[in-house]
Amino acid sequence: MWSDFFTVSVIVATLASAVRFATPFLLAALGETIGQRSGVLNLGVEGVMLLGAFTAYYVRLNPSGWGWAGSLPAAILAAIVVGALMGLVYAWMTLVMHAEQGISGIGVFLFGLGFTDLLFQKQVGVPLPIRGLTPWKIPLLGDIPHIGDIFFNHNPLVYLAYILVPVITIMINRTTFGLNIRAVGETPEAADTLGVSVNRIRLGAILLGNILAALAGAALVMNTNIFQQNLTAGQGFIAVALVYFGAWRPGGVMAGALLFGIVSSTVLQLKTLGIVSGAASALTAMAPALLTIVVLVIVSRRIGQPSALTRPFDRDA
């Protein structure tokens, strides 16, 4: 039975799926990386992912015959808008009201989980398929045997996620905005004395983080072509763990996302081939969660998080 798995075609298909499965993890974790580098922890990533996923799904489903509003660009744009709105809400809670970030994030998660469940039951009822994003094969590169199938035959959101890794790396390390993000995440008082608006920089980081989280939800629903209650199933919390795994660096976050993508893809392939079934199938489904625990236990011993993470800033205090 295992010999069925160790064939070139199956391994290539597994790795190609891993690249695709890693996309929601990567988008959400990149957004959370930006937020945490500015000193803001958002445990509500999963809730925002669910809201972005349902929004993209519902717009794409187009139950009312909205014409252009049922298009793929409109669905993705709608998810981005919802992410920005949730970013404003979370910024108000944490930057204005100085609410405890961990509790606020859990509140956002519970709101996203409950609200999308309610909307799905009332507006859709049963899972209905949508037309998701189709793969774009990159000329020449997509024709490379095996390599092309693994890396260069995916939908646009997959390419966007991986392109964002160097873009965000450059932004954080080479731009004024990125340097300000790092400054307010480490020593907000010193940044304030130099004329940097701490809350304004954190607001921008929160908005980017929530937009990418919502986009991660849209990528997930566009990959599965369907929405159901609790579609994310813990992926948002795994994305938060990936920030620690990657030591707050986009490249490290991408490595972690690919690791989780490979695990998820392998588990699915083993089930499809019938290599694992029954109780063993249920146990293998726990692999991503178990890997998250192991990763956090290992990296917690060697990671130095941003100094001002979860610490509110009040210049009048």
DOVO-255723 format. One line per 4 residues: number of its first residue (from 0); their letters; for each residue x, y, z of C-alpha. Coordinates in Angstrom, 2 decimals. Last residue first. Layout:
<atoms>
NUM	a	X:Y:Z; ...
</atoms>
This chain:
<atoms>
316	adrd	0.70:57.94:30.98; 0.06:60.72:28.46; 1.97:58.97:25.67; -0.22:55.90:26.07
312	fprt	1.13:52.74:24.44; -0.40:49.32:24.92; 1.93:46.36:25.57; 0.90:43.19:23.71
308	lasp	4.38:43.00:22.08; 6.59:45.86:23.30; 9.85:43.90:23.37; 9.31:42.14:20.05
304	qgir	9.68:38.40:20.72; 12.94:36.71:21.60; 12.69:33.09:20.57; 14.96:30.29:21.75
300	rsvi	13.00:28.29:24.31; 9.58:29.06:22.84; 10.80:27.55:19.57; 10.65:23.94:20.71
296	vlvv	7.40:23.97:22.69; 5.68:26.08:20.03; 6.76:23.72:17.23; 5.64:20.62:19.12
292	itll	2.22:22.11:19.82; 1.76:23.17:16.20; 2.85:19.73:14.98; 0.16:18.17:17.14
288	apam	-2.45:20.43:15.58; -1.24:19.68:12.04; -1.14:15.90:12.75; -4.64:15.60:14.23
284	atla	-6.03:14.35:10.91; -3.52:11.51:11.20; -5.33:10.28:14.32; -8.75:10.30:12.68
280	saag	-7.39:8.35:9.70; -5.77:5.82:12.01; -9.13:5.27:13.70; -10.73:4.35:10.38
276	svig	-8.43:4.62:7.38; -4.82:5.07:6.45; -3.29:3.81:3.21; -6.63:4.27:1.45
272	ltkl	-5.04:6.23:-1.39; -7.23:9.24:-0.63; -6.50:9.02:3.09; -2.75:8.97:2.51
268	qlvt	-3.08:11.87:0.09; -4.99:13.97:2.61; -2.41:13.34:5.33; 0.40:14.17:2.91
264	ssvi	-1.25:17.43:1.87; -1.79:18.56:5.46; 1.80:17.72:6.46; 3.25:19.35:3.34
260	gfll	1.18:22.48:3.90; 2.28:22.62:7.53; 5.91:22.53:6.46; 5.23:25.03:3.67
256	agam	3.72:27.44:6.20; 6.74:27.03:8.46; 9.18:27.81:5.67; 7.05:30.82:4.66
252	vggp	7.11:32.12:8.26; 10.88:31.79:8.32; 11.16:33.86:5.15; 8.69:36.45:6.47
248	rwag	10.70:36.97:9.69; 8.96:37.20:13.06; 10.99:34.27:14.42; 9.51:31.95:11.76
244	fyvl	8.16:29.51:14.32; 6.81:32.39:16.39; 4.93:33.77:13.39; 3.92:30.21:12.49
240	avai	2.08:29.90:15.82; -0.20:32.79:14.80; -0.88:31.04:11.49; -1.69:27.82:13.39
236	fgqg	-4.27:29.83:15.31; -5.82:30.97:12.04; -5.79:27.43:10.63; -7.87:26.14:13.53
232	atln	-10.70:24.56:11.58; -10.80:27.26:8.86; -14.20:26.16:7.53; -15.84:26.55:10.92
228	qqfi	-19.30:26.19:9.35; -19.16:25.41:5.65; -18.02:27.17:2.50; -17.29:25.67:-0.90
224	ntnm	-14.89:26.01:-3.85; -12.11:24.40:-1.73; -9.33:26.55:-3.18; -11.47:29.68:-3.51
220	vlaa	-12.69:29.19:0.06; -9.13:29.03:1.38; -7.89:31.95:-0.71; -10.79:34.07:0.54
216	gala	-9.92:33.19:4.13; -6.29:34.13:3.50; -7.50:37.41:1.99; -9.34:38.07:5.26
212	alin	-6.10:37.45:7.17; -4.16:39.62:4.71; -6.61:42.48:5.25; -6.44:41.95:9.02
208	glli	-2.66:42.22:9.09; -2.52:45.22:6.78; -5.09:47.07:8.91; -3.27:46.18:12.14
204	aglr	0.06:47.39:10.74; -1.45:50.69:9.60; -3.07:51.20:13.00; 0.22:50.35:14.71
200	irnv	1.95:53.09:12.72; -0.77:55.58:13.65; -0.69:54.48:17.28; 3.04:55.04:17.56
196	svgl	3.13:58.39:15.81; 6.86:58.79:15.19; 8.22:62.17:16.29; 11.57:61.02:17.65
192	tdaa	10.21:61.08:21.22; 7.47:58.71:20.10; 9.97:56.19:18.75; 11.77:56.19:22.10
188	epte	8.51:55.53:23.95; 7.51:52.83:21.44; 10.68:50.81:22.07; 10.53:47.40:20.36
184	gvar	7.30:47.21:18.41; 7.19:50.96:17.84; 10.68:50.81:16.31; 10.05:47.74:14.16
180	inlg	6.97:49.32:12.62; 8.87:52.59:12.15; 11.58:50.72:10.25; 8.88:49.19:8.07
176	fttr	7.26:52.53:7.33; 10.64:54.06:6.51; 11.41:51.25:4.09; 14.29:48.78:3.95
172	nimi	13.85:46.10:6.61; 10.10:45.77:7.06; 9.15:46.67:3.49; 11.93:44.56:1.98
168	tivp	10.79:41.49:3.92; 7.17:42.32:3.09; 7.94:42.29:-0.64; 10.18:39.22:-0.36
164	vliy	7.33:37.19:1.22; 4.51:38.92:-0.69; 5.49:37.12:-3.89; 4.72:33.82:-2.14
160	alyv	1.18:34.84:-1.22; 0.53:36.49:-4.59; 1.48:33.32:-6.50; -1.02:31.31:-4.48
156	lpnh	-3.66:34.01:-4.90; -3.18:33.88:-8.69; -4.10:30.18:-9.06; -1.43:27.54:-9.40
152	nffi	0.69:25.88:-12.10; 4.22:27.13:-11.48; 5.47:25.48:-8.30; 4.74:21.75:-8.21
148	dgih	3.62:21.16:-11.79; 6.52:23.18:-13.18; 9.01:21.32:-11.03; 7.66:17.97:-12.27
144	pidg	8.96:18.48:-15.81; 9.59:22.15:-16.61; 6.62:23.35:-18.69; 5.28:25.68:-16.01
140	llpi	8.52:27.64:-16.11; 8.15:28.18:-19.88; 4.86:30.07:-19.55; 3.37:30.28:-16.04
136	kwpt	0.30:28.07:-15.77; -2.54:30.01:-14.25; -4.74:27.72:-12.19; -8.48:28.44:-11.98
132	lgri	-9.93:30.46:-9.11; -13.17:29.23:-7.64; -16.51:28.48:-9.23; -18.92:28.00:-6.36
128	plpv	-20.33:24.92:-4.67; -23.36:25.08:-2.39; -23.08:24.02:1.24; -26.58:24.03:2.75
124	gvqk	-28.46:26.88:4.40; -27.27:29.82:2.33; -28.48:33.10:3.85; -29.78:32.04:7.27
120	qfll	-27.50:29.12:8.06; -24.42:30.73:6.50; -25.09:34.06:8.16; -25.43:32.44:11.58
116	dtfg	-22.25:30.36:11.19; -20.41:33.42:9.85; -21.51:35.40:12.90; -20.60:32.71:15.43
112	lgfl	-17.08:32.01:14.21; -16.25:35.62:13.40; -17.55:36.83:16.76; -15.71:34.07:18.63
108	fvgi	-12.46:34.97:16.85; -12.90:38.69:17.48; -13.50:37.98:21.18; -10.40:35.79:21.31
104	gsig	-8.45:38.71:19.88; -9.85:41.11:22.47; -8.90:38.72:25.27; -5.31:38.47:24.05
100	qeah	-5.01:42.17:23.32; -6.18:43.50:26.67; -8.31:46.51:25.81; -6.49:49.84:25.46
96	mvlt	-9.76:51.56:24.45; -8.11:53.59:21.70; -5.28:51.35:20.51; -6.61:47.90:21.36
92	mway	-10.37:48.13:20.87; -10.28:50.82:18.19; -7.54:48.96:16.31; -9.62:45.78:16.44
88	vlgm	-12.63:47.53:14.95; -10.54:49.26:12.28; -8.91:45.94:11.37; -12.32:44.30:11.19
84	lagv	-13.30:46.95:8.64; -10.09:46.36:6.67; -10.71:42.61:6.60; -14.28:43.16:5.43
80	viaa	-12.99:45.39:2.62; -10.42:42.74:1.61; -13.13:40.05:1.51; -15.26:42.28:-0.73
76	liaa	-12.30:42.81:-3.06; -11.82:39.04:-3.35; -15.47:38.48:-4.23; -15.53:41.45:-6.62
72	plsg	-12.42:40.18:-8.41; -14.01:36.72:-8.74; -17.24:38.02:-10.23; -20.60:37.82:-8.49
68	awgw	-20.80:41.57:-8.02; -20.63:42.04:-11.80; -24.19:40.72:-12.15; -25.95:40.99:-8.81
64	gspn	-28.15:37.99:-9.51; -29.45:37.66:-5.98; -27.70:34.42:-4.97; -24.31:35.56:-6.28
60	lrvy	-22.31:32.56:-5.04; -19.18:34.67:-5.61; -20.43:37.35:-3.22; -21.34:34.70:-0.66
56	yatf	-18.05:32.84:-0.95; -15.87:35.97:-0.77; -17.80:37.19:2.28; -17.76:33.75:3.92
52	agll	-14.00:33.40:3.52; -13.24:36.93:4.69; -15.40:36.47:7.79; -13.82:33.09:8.50
48	mvge	-10.31:34.49:8.07; -11.21:37.37:10.39; -12.31:34.90:13.05; -9.14:32.85:12.65
44	vgln	-6.92:35.91:12.96; -8.61:36.88:16.24; -5.52:36.10:18.29; -4.11:39.46:17.24
40	lvgs	-0.94:40.54:19.04; 0.13:44.16:18.53; 3.71:45.35:19.12; 4.51:46.66:15.63
36	rqgi	6.40:43.46:14.75; 3.30:41.64:15.97; 1.08:43.29:13.39; 3.45:42.74:10.48
32	tegl	3.94:39.09:11.46; 0.18:38.64:11.81; -0.27:39.69:8.20; 2.46:37.30:7.07
28	aall	0.86:34.54:9.15; -2.54:35.02:7.51; -1.12:34.98:3.98; 1.17:32.02:4.70
24	fpta	-1.39:29.79:6.41; -3.91:30.50:3.63; -1.26:29.66:0.97; 0.23:26.52:2.56
20	frva	-2.49:24.30:1.08; -1.49:25.38:-2.45; 2.21:24.65:-2.01; 1.29:21.39:-0.27
16	salt	-1.03:20.44:-3.13; 1.89:20.71:-5.55; 4.00:18.65:-3.15; 1.38:15.90:-2.97
12	aviv	0.82:15.86:-6.74; 4.56:15.56:-7.33; 4.78:12.76:-4.76; 1.84:10.94:-6.33
8	svtf	3.21:11.19:-9.86; 6.73:10.17:-8.88; 5.63:7.13:-6.92; 6.13:6.57:-3.22
4	fdsw	2.46:6.69:-2.26; 1.39:3.51:-4.04; 4.38:1.72:-2.48; 2.79:2.42:0.88
0	m	0.00:0.00:0.00
</atoms>
